[in-house]
Amino acid sequence: EIEHKNGTAKTLVGGYSEGMGAVHGNHVAISGGTVKTVYGGQHNGLDEGSATGNRVTVTGGTVKDICGSYVSSLPSAVTDNIVTIAGGTVTGSVYGGKSDGGGKTTRNTVNLGDAETGMKTGANLSGSSIYGGSNDADVSGNILNVNGAGITVKTARNFETYNFNLNTSVSYGATMLTMTNADGFGAGKSVQWGNVTL
């Protein structure tokens, strides 16, 4: 596990591989400072591997781009990763899982706010674009959990399920999630009401 509490970092990576092994079970936690890019797990190279079950948690500080797991080339699995943003400022792209090689990016979870306490006061996600996975052809099992009120993002795309958690931080009549881009769910995309839960 990597913890970043202060200072400046260009890139943080919880677990890394260039071979055939799996990058699994790593965690990066950011509570302060400034980070340009963070990966819970990362697989590069020409050998087939996977990046699954990795986590990134942000409770403070400023982060540009966040990826639960990332695979750079071959169509390897990028699944079962979790990104939680419960505070701080996020200004770029947030992916539960990302593959540049066309691999599956399914069963990933992004949590906006802590499940019990919601989003910290002063958190700012208004510059961020949120994705369950990078492969918009298959979003199965990708989940967005909105665990607070007053959260603003540009987009929230490539999720199968949108859960809105009415915890104690959500007051009556509050707006939980606002998307500022006109095509917030993706160009030409729609969300079935059956996939939205409270």
C-alpha positions as CSV (number, residue, x, y, z in Angstrom):
1,E,0.0,0.0,0.0
2,I,1.2,3.5,-0.8
3,E,0.1,6.5,1.2
4,H,0.6,10.1,-0.1
5,K,0.0,12.7,2.6
6,N,1.9,15.8,1.3
7,G,4.4,17.0,-1.3
8,T,4.2,16.7,-5.0
9,A,4.3,13.5,-7.1
10,K,4.2,13.1,-10.9
11,T,3.0,9.5,-10.9
12,L,2.0,7.0,-8.1
13,V,1.6,3.3,-9.0
14,G,0.4,0.8,-6.4
15,G,1.6,-2.3,-8.3
16,Y,3.4,-2.7,-11.7
17,S,4.3,-5.4,-14.1
18,E,5.8,-5.7,-17.6
19,G,5.6,-9.5,-17.7
20,M,2.8,-12.1,-17.8
21,G,2.0,-11.8,-14.1
22,A,-1.2,-10.3,-12.6
23,V,-1.2,-6.9,-10.9
24,H,-3.7,-7.6,-8.1
25,G,-4.6,-6.3,-4.7
26,N,-2.8,-3.0,-4.5
27,H,-3.9,0.2,-2.9
28,V,-2.9,3.8,-3.2
29,A,-4.3,6.3,-0.7
30,I,-4.0,10.1,-1.1
31,S,-4.9,12.4,1.7
32,G,-2.9,15.5,0.8
33,G,-0.3,17.0,-1.5
34,T,-0.5,17.2,-5.3
35,V,-0.4,14.2,-7.6
36,K,-0.6,14.3,-11.4
37,T,-1.5,10.7,-12.2
38,V,-2.3,7.7,-9.9
39,Y,-2.8,4.0,-10.8
40,G,-3.9,1.4,-8.4
41,G,-2.3,-1.2,-10.7
42,Q,-0.5,-0.9,-14.0
43,H,0.5,-3.4,-16.6
44,N,2.8,-2.4,-19.5
45,G,4.7,-4.4,-22.1
46,L,4.0,-7.0,-24.8
47,D,3.4,-10.0,-22.5
48,E,-0.2,-10.6,-21.6
49,G,-1.1,-9.9,-18.1
50,S,-4.0,-8.5,-16.1
51,A,-4.7,-5.6,-13.7
52,T,-7.6,-6.6,-11.4
53,G,-8.7,-5.9,-7.8
54,N,-6.7,-2.8,-7.3
55,R,-7.9,0.3,-5.4
56,V,-7.3,4.1,-5.3
57,T,-8.7,6.2,-2.4
58,V,-8.6,10.0,-2.4
59,T,-9.7,11.9,0.7
60,G,-7.7,15.1,0.3
61,G,-5.1,16.9,-1.8
62,T,-5.2,17.6,-5.5
63,V,-5.1,14.9,-8.2
64,K,-5.4,15.3,-12.0
65,D,-6.0,11.7,-13.4
66,I,-7.0,8.6,-11.5
67,C,-7.2,5.0,-12.7
68,G,-8.1,2.0,-10.6
69,S,-6.1,-0.1,-13.0
70,Y,-4.5,0.4,-16.4
71,V,-3.2,-1.9,-19.2
72,S,-1.3,-0.3,-21.9
73,S,-1.3,-2.7,-24.9
74,L,-2.6,-6.3,-25.1
75,P,-6.4,-7.0,-24.6
76,S,-5.9,-8.1,-21.0
77,A,-8.6,-7.9,-18.3
78,V,-9.0,-4.7,-16.3
79,T,-11.7,-5.7,-13.9
80,D,-12.9,-5.5,-10.3
81,N,-11.1,-2.3,-9.4
82,I,-12.4,0.4,-7.0
83,V,-11.8,4.1,-7.0
84,T,-13.1,6.1,-4.1
85,I,-13.1,9.9,-4.0
86,A,-14.3,11.2,-0.6
87,G,-12.5,14.6,-0.6
88,G,-9.9,16.8,-2.2
89,T,-9.8,18.2,-5.7
90,V,-9.9,16.1,-8.9
91,T,-9.3,17.9,-12.2
92,G,-9.0,15.3,-14.9
93,S,-10.2,11.8,-15.9
94,V,-11.2,9.1,-13.4
95,Y,-11.4,5.5,-14.6
96,G,-12.4,2.5,-12.6
97,G,-10.4,0.5,-15.3
98,K,-8.7,1.5,-18.5
99,S,-7.3,-0.5,-21.3
100,D,-5.5,0.9,-24.4
101,G,-5.4,-2.6,-25.9
102,G,-9.1,-3.2,-26.2
103,G,-9.4,-5.5,-23.2
104,K,-12.5,-5.8,-21.0
105,T,-13.0,-3.0,-18.5
106,T,-16.0,-4.5,-16.6
107,R,-17.0,-4.9,-12.9
108,N,-15.3,-1.8,-11.9
109,T,-16.6,0.6,-9.2
110,V,-16.3,4.3,-8.6
111,N,-17.5,5.7,-5.3
112,L,-18.2,9.5,-5.1
113,G,-18.1,10.1,-1.4
114,D,-17.7,7.8,1.6
115,A,-20.6,5.3,2.0
116,E,-21.3,6.5,5.6
117,T,-20.1,10.1,5.8
118,G,-20.5,11.4,2.2
119,M,-18.2,13.9,0.6
120,K,-15.9,16.1,2.6
121,T,-16.6,19.8,2.8
122,G,-14.6,21.7,0.2
123,A,-14.2,18.7,-2.2
124,N,-14.2,19.8,-5.8
125,L,-14.7,17.3,-8.7
126,S,-16.2,19.9,-11.1
127,G,-13.3,19.5,-13.6
128,S,-13.4,15.7,-13.6
129,S,-14.8,13.2,-16.1
130,I,-15.8,9.9,-14.5
131,Y,-15.8,6.5,-16.3
132,G,-16.5,3.0,-15.1
133,G,-14.3,1.6,-17.8
134,S,-12.7,2.8,-21.1
135,N,-14.5,0.2,-23.2
136,D,-17.9,1.7,-23.9
137,A,-19.0,-1.4,-25.9
138,D,-19.3,-3.5,-22.7
139,V,-20.0,-1.7,-19.4
140,S,-21.4,-4.8,-17.6
141,G,-20.9,-4.7,-13.9
142,N,-19.5,-1.2,-13.7
143,I,-21.1,0.7,-10.8
144,L,-21.2,4.3,-9.8
145,N,-22.0,4.9,-6.2
146,V,-23.0,8.5,-5.3
147,N,-22.6,8.8,-1.6
148,G,-23.2,12.5,-1.0
149,A,-24.9,15.7,-2.1
150,G,-23.7,18.6,-4.1
151,I,-21.3,16.6,-6.2
152,T,-20.6,18.1,-9.7
153,V,-18.7,16.4,-12.5
154,K,-18.4,16.9,-16.2
155,T,-19.5,13.3,-17.2
156,A,-20.4,10.0,-15.6
157,R,-20.0,7.4,-18.4
158,N,-19.7,3.7,-19.0
159,F,-21.6,2.5,-16.0
160,E,-24.2,-0.2,-16.0
161,T,-25.6,0.8,-12.5
162,Y,-26.0,4.1,-10.8
163,N,-26.6,3.9,-7.1
164,F,-27.6,7.0,-5.0
165,N,-27.0,6.4,-1.4
166,L,-29.2,8.4,0.9
167,N,-26.8,8.5,3.9
168,T,-26.9,11.1,6.7
169,S,-25.0,13.6,4.7
170,V,-27.8,14.0,2.2
171,S,-30.5,16.4,3.3
172,Y,-34.1,16.4,2.1
173,G,-34.4,17.9,-1.4
174,A,-30.7,18.0,-2.0
175,T,-29.2,17.5,-5.5
176,M,-26.7,14.6,-5.3
177,L,-25.0,14.6,-8.7
178,T,-24.8,17.3,-11.4
179,M,-23.2,16.7,-14.8
180,T,-22.2,19.9,-16.6
181,N,-21.6,18.4,-20.1
182,A,-24.6,18.1,-22.3
183,D,-23.7,14.5,-23.2
184,G,-22.9,13.6,-19.6
185,F,-23.8,9.9,-20.1
186,G,-22.0,9.8,-23.5
187,A,-23.0,10.9,-27.0
188,G,-26.2,9.1,-27.9
189,K,-26.2,7.1,-24.6
190,S,-29.1,6.7,-22.3
191,V,-29.6,5.1,-18.9
192,Q,-32.4,2.7,-18.1
193,W,-34.4,3.7,-14.9
194,G,-34.1,0.1,-13.8
195,N,-30.3,0.6,-13.5
196,V,-30.7,3.6,-11.1
197,T,-31.2,2.7,-7.5
198,L,-31.8,4.7,-4.3
